[in-house]
Amino acid sequence: MPERGAKDPYDDDLEWDRDGQYYHYITKWMHALTCVSVATGESKYAIWAAELAKGTHDKFTYDSGGRKRMYWKMSIDLSRPQVPSMGHHDPLDGYISFQAIQVNLASRGIDDPSLETEITDMAGICQGKDWKTTDPLGLGGLLTDAFRVTHLMASGKWSEGGKLLESILEAVCRGIEGFTHHTRLDGSANHRLAFRELGLAIGLKAVPKIQKMFEDNTELSKQCPQAKKLLEKLQQQGDTIMNKIVSFWSNPANRKGSTWKEHLDINMVMLATCLQPDGFLMK
């Protein structure tokens, strides 16, 4: 649907289907540009990622009672908020994306543009947040965030990321318990949303990659003393969940239902990423 006009009434249900700039999509573009810059060795993609971060940051953030907050969704031209609330994990995604961009730029000897101000803003918004969710897509996003934090720490570029990593992993452990308690993975395809479940499966595929980084770098365990135990718990919980999700949506018969066809583009991208995650989970 076309985006809501400035004078049109707000409808929470319709807003999910309306056009606009969603912050969580913009951070995915930042991540994609960072991955392309690493894969190709071309600095222009790293610079574009930083320019995207700087160009949108002040549009999505605002001051409220002496603290920064964020809008979840803006108009296409970024002139006005379409949804005044803040996405649960948006500040975390922004914070980690900005850190990754800054590190990538520094590795190339590029100090302009700098995201130091934007990183400080996001750190402030993240302060004191509980990241727990039972939403499968949100849980998968947290696990991919955990992978990125671990990689930055393992490369020696973010030594202070330990507490954040443990808080993310702890939130995921609590969230998956709630997800498994309330969600059936043996239901009909017409009553399930593939892209949300596949998002969780992608995140769970990051768990052994995180564990491998801990095995290869003993300093990580010193910085995150609780992480190994949390990762072991996640692997025990997650392997069965991941295998059920991947097996179900890999079956062509389950891709004939209405919910698959209604979200065909994102479902196909998420399934492809789940089957071949290394391009997305890039070190």
C-alpha positions as CSV (number, residue, x, y, z in Angstrom):
1,M,0.0,0.0,0.0
2,P,1.1,3.6,-0.5
3,E,2.6,5.3,2.5
4,R,0.3,7.2,4.8
5,G,0.0,10.9,4.0
6,A,0.9,13.5,6.6
7,K,-2.8,14.3,7.2
8,D,-4.1,10.8,7.0
9,P,-5.4,9.1,10.2
10,Y,-3.0,6.6,11.8
11,D,-4.1,2.9,11.7
12,D,-1.8,0.5,13.5
13,D,-2.9,-2.5,11.5
14,L,-2.7,-0.9,8.1
15,E,0.8,0.6,8.8
16,W,2.3,-2.9,8.6
17,D,1.3,-3.0,4.9
18,R,2.1,0.6,4.0
19,D,5.3,1.8,2.3
20,G,7.9,3.7,4.3
21,Q,11.5,3.6,5.6
22,Y,11.8,0.8,8.2
23,Y,15.0,1.2,10.3
24,H,15.6,-2.6,10.5
25,Y,15.7,-2.7,6.7
26,I,18.2,0.2,6.6
27,T,20.5,-1.6,9.0
28,K,20.3,-4.7,6.7
29,W,21.5,-2.5,3.8
30,M,24.4,-1.3,6.0
31,H,25.3,-4.9,6.7
32,A,25.0,-5.9,3.1
33,L,27.3,-3.1,2.0
34,T,29.8,-4.0,4.7
35,C,29.8,-7.6,3.5
36,V,30.3,-6.6,-0.1
37,S,33.2,-4.4,0.8
38,V,34.9,-7.3,2.6
39,A,34.2,-9.7,-0.2
40,T,35.4,-7.4,-3.0
41,G,38.1,-5.5,-1.1
42,E,36.6,-2.3,-2.5
43,S,36.4,0.6,0.0
44,K,33.6,2.4,-1.8
45,Y,31.1,0.0,-0.3
46,A,32.4,0.6,3.2
47,I,32.1,4.4,2.7
48,W,28.5,4.0,1.3
49,A,27.6,2.0,4.4
50,A,28.9,4.8,6.6
51,E,27.2,7.5,4.6
52,L,23.9,5.5,4.8
53,A,24.4,5.3,8.6
54,K,25.1,9.1,9.0
55,G,22.4,10.1,6.5
56,T,19.6,8.4,8.3
57,H,20.7,8.5,12.0
58,D,19.4,12.0,12.7
59,K,16.2,11.3,10.9
60,F,15.3,8.2,13.0
61,T,16.6,9.5,16.4
62,Y,15.2,12.3,18.6
63,D,15.7,13.8,22.1
64,S,13.1,12.9,24.7
65,G,13.6,13.9,28.3
66,G,17.3,14.2,28.0
67,R,17.7,10.8,26.3
68,K,17.9,9.8,22.7
69,R,15.0,7.7,21.3
70,M,14.2,6.3,17.9
71,Y,11.3,6.0,15.5
72,W,10.5,2.6,14.1
73,K,9.4,3.8,10.7
74,M,9.7,7.0,8.8
75,S,8.2,8.4,5.6
76,I,10.0,7.5,2.4
77,D,11.6,10.9,2.2
78,L,12.5,10.7,5.9
79,S,10.7,13.9,6.6
80,R,8.3,12.6,9.3
81,P,7.7,9.6,11.5
82,Q,5.1,7.1,10.3
83,V,5.2,5.0,13.5
84,P,6.2,7.0,16.7
85,S,7.2,4.0,18.8
86,M,10.7,2.4,18.8
87,G,11.5,-1.1,17.5
88,H,12.5,-3.4,20.3
89,H,15.9,-4.3,18.7
90,D,16.4,-1.4,16.4
91,P,18.9,0.5,18.6
92,L,20.9,-2.8,19.1
93,D,21.0,-3.4,15.4
94,G,22.1,0.2,14.8
95,Y,24.8,0.1,17.5
96,I,26.4,-3.1,16.2
97,S,26.1,-2.1,12.6
98,F,27.8,1.2,13.3
99,Q,30.6,-0.5,15.2
100,A,31.1,-2.9,12.3
101,I,31.2,-0.1,9.8
102,Q,33.7,1.9,11.9
103,V,36.0,-1.1,12.3
104,N,35.8,-1.8,8.6
105,L,36.7,1.7,7.7
106,A,39.6,1.8,10.2
107,S,41.0,-1.4,8.7
108,R,41.3,0.5,5.4
109,G,42.9,3.6,6.9
110,I,39.7,5.6,6.3
111,D,38.7,8.0,9.1
112,D,36.1,10.1,7.3
113,P,33.2,9.6,7.6
114,S,33.4,8.8,11.3
115,L,30.5,7.3,13.2
116,E,31.8,8.1,16.7
117,T,28.8,10.4,17.5
118,E,26.3,8.0,16.2
119,I,27.8,5.1,18.1
120,T,27.6,7.1,21.3
121,D,24.0,7.9,20.7
122,M,23.1,4.3,20.1
123,A,25.0,3.1,23.1
124,G,22.9,5.5,25.2
125,I,19.7,4.2,23.7
126,C,20.7,0.6,24.4
127,Q,21.6,1.2,28.0
128,G,19.5,-0.8,30.4
129,K,17.5,-2.6,27.7
130,D,16.2,-6.1,28.1
131,W,16.5,-7.8,24.6
132,K,14.3,-10.8,25.4
133,T,11.6,-11.7,22.8
134,T,9.7,-14.9,21.9
135,D,9.3,-13.8,18.3
136,P,11.3,-16.2,16.1
137,L,12.5,-13.5,13.7
138,G,13.6,-11.3,16.6
139,L,15.4,-14.2,18.2
140,G,17.2,-14.9,15.0
141,G,18.2,-11.3,14.7
142,L,19.7,-11.4,18.2
143,L,21.8,-14.4,17.3
144,T,23.2,-12.8,14.2
145,D,23.9,-9.7,16.3
146,A,25.7,-12.0,18.8
147,F,27.8,-13.4,15.9
148,R,28.8,-9.9,14.8
149,V,29.8,-8.8,18.3
150,T,31.8,-12.0,18.8
151,H,33.6,-11.5,15.5
152,L,34.5,-7.9,16.4
153,M,35.8,-9.0,19.7
154,A,37.7,-11.9,18.3
155,S,39.4,-9.6,15.8
156,G,40.5,-7.4,18.8
157,K,38.4,-4.4,17.6
158,W,35.8,-4.3,20.3
159,S,37.2,-5.4,23.7
160,E,34.3,-3.8,25.6
161,G,31.7,-5.9,23.8
162,G,31.7,-8.8,26.4
163,K,28.8,-7.6,28.6
164,L,26.7,-6.8,25.6
165,L,27.3,-10.3,24.1
166,E,26.4,-12.0,27.3
167,S,23.2,-9.9,27.7
168,I,22.2,-10.9,24.1
169,L,22.8,-14.6,24.6
170,E,21.0,-14.6,28.0
171,A,18.0,-12.9,26.4
172,V,17.9,-15.5,23.6
173,C,18.1,-18.4,26.0
174,R,15.1,-17.0,27.9
175,G,13.3,-16.2,24.7
176,I,13.7,-19.6,23.1
177,E,12.2,-21.2,26.2
178,G,9.1,-19.1,25.7
179,F,9.0,-19.7,22.0
180,T,9.1,-23.5,22.4
181,H,6.5,-23.4,25.1
182,H,4.0,-21.4,23.0
183,T,4.8,-22.4,19.4
184,R,4.1,-25.6,17.5
185,L,6.4,-26.4,14.6
186,D,4.2,-29.3,13.4
187,G,1.3,-27.1,12.3
188,S,-0.1,-26.4,8.8
189,A,1.9,-24.1,6.5
190,N,-1.2,-21.9,6.2
191,H,-0.9,-21.1,9.8
192,R,2.8,-20.3,9.9
193,L,5.0,-17.5,8.6
194,A,8.1,-18.9,6.8
195,F,10.3,-15.8,6.9
196,R,9.9,-15.4,10.6
197,E,10.7,-19.0,11.4
198,L,13.6,-19.0,8.8
199,G,15.0,-15.9,10.5
200,L,15.3,-18.0,13.7
201,A,16.9,-20.8,11.8
202,I,19.5,-18.5,10.3
203,G,20.4,-17.2,13.7
204,L,20.7,-20.7,15.1
205,K,23.1,-21.5,12.3
206,A,25.3,-18.8,13.8
207,V,25.7,-20.6,17.1
208,P,28.3,-23.1,16.1
209,K,30.2,-20.4,14.3
210,I,30.3,-18.3,17.5
211,Q,31.4,-21.4,19.5
212,K,34.2,-21.9,17.0
213,M,35.5,-18.4,17.5
214,F,35.5,-19.0,21.3
215,E,37.5,-22.2,20.7
216,D,40.0,-20.4,18.5
217,N,40.4,-17.4,20.8
218,T,40.9,-18.0,24.5
219,E,40.7,-14.3,25.3
220,L,37.0,-14.4,24.5
221,S,36.2,-16.6,27.4
222,K,38.0,-14.2,29.7
223,Q,36.0,-11.3,28.4
224,C,32.7,-13.3,28.4
225,P,32.9,-15.9,31.2
226,Q,29.3,-16.9,30.9
227,A,29.1,-17.1,27.2
228,K,30.3,-20.7,26.7
229,K,27.6,-22.1,29.0
230,L,24.9,-20.0,27.3
231,L,26.1,-21.2,23.9
232,E,26.0,-24.8,24.9
233,K,22.5,-24.3,26.2
234,L,21.4,-22.7,22.9
235,Q,22.9,-25.5,20.8
236,Q,21.1,-28.1,22.9
237,Q,17.8,-26.1,22.5
238,G,18.3,-24.9,19.0
239,D,19.5,-27.9,16.9
240,T,16.1,-29.6,17.0
241,I,14.2,-26.3,16.3
242,M,16.5,-25.4,13.4
243,N,16.3,-28.8,11.8
244,K,12.5,-28.8,12.0
245,I,12.2,-25.4,10.4
246,V,14.6,-26.0,7.6
247,S,13.2,-29.5,6.8
248,F,9.6,-28.1,6.8
249,W,10.2,-25.2,4.4
250,S,12.6,-27.1,2.2
251,N,9.7,-29.4,1.3
252,P,8.1,-27.9,-1.9
253,A,4.7,-29.2,-0.8
254,N,4.8,-26.7,2.2
255,R,5.6,-23.8,-0.2
256,K,2.2,-24.0,-1.9
257,G,0.2,-22.5,0.9
258,S,-1.3,-19.0,1.0
259,T,1.1,-17.6,3.6
260,W,4.1,-18.6,1.5
261,K,2.7,-17.0,-1.6
262,E,1.7,-13.8,0.2
263,H,5.3,-13.2,1.3
264,L,7.0,-14.9,-1.6
265,D,10.0,-12.6,-2.1
266,I,11.1,-12.4,1.5
267,N,10.3,-16.1,2.0
268,M,12.6,-17.1,-0.9
269,V,15.4,-14.9,0.3
270,M,15.2,-16.1,3.8
271,L,15.1,-19.8,2.7
272,A,18.1,-19.3,0.4
273,T,20.0,-17.5,3.2
274,C,19.2,-20.3,5.6
275,L,20.5,-22.9,3.3
276,Q,23.7,-20.9,2.4
277,P,24.2,-18.6,5.4
278,D,28.0,-17.8,5.0
279,G,27.5,-14.8,2.8
280,F,25.2,-13.2,5.4
281,L,27.2,-14.5,8.4
282,M,30.4,-13.1,7.0
283,K,33.5,-12.6,9.2
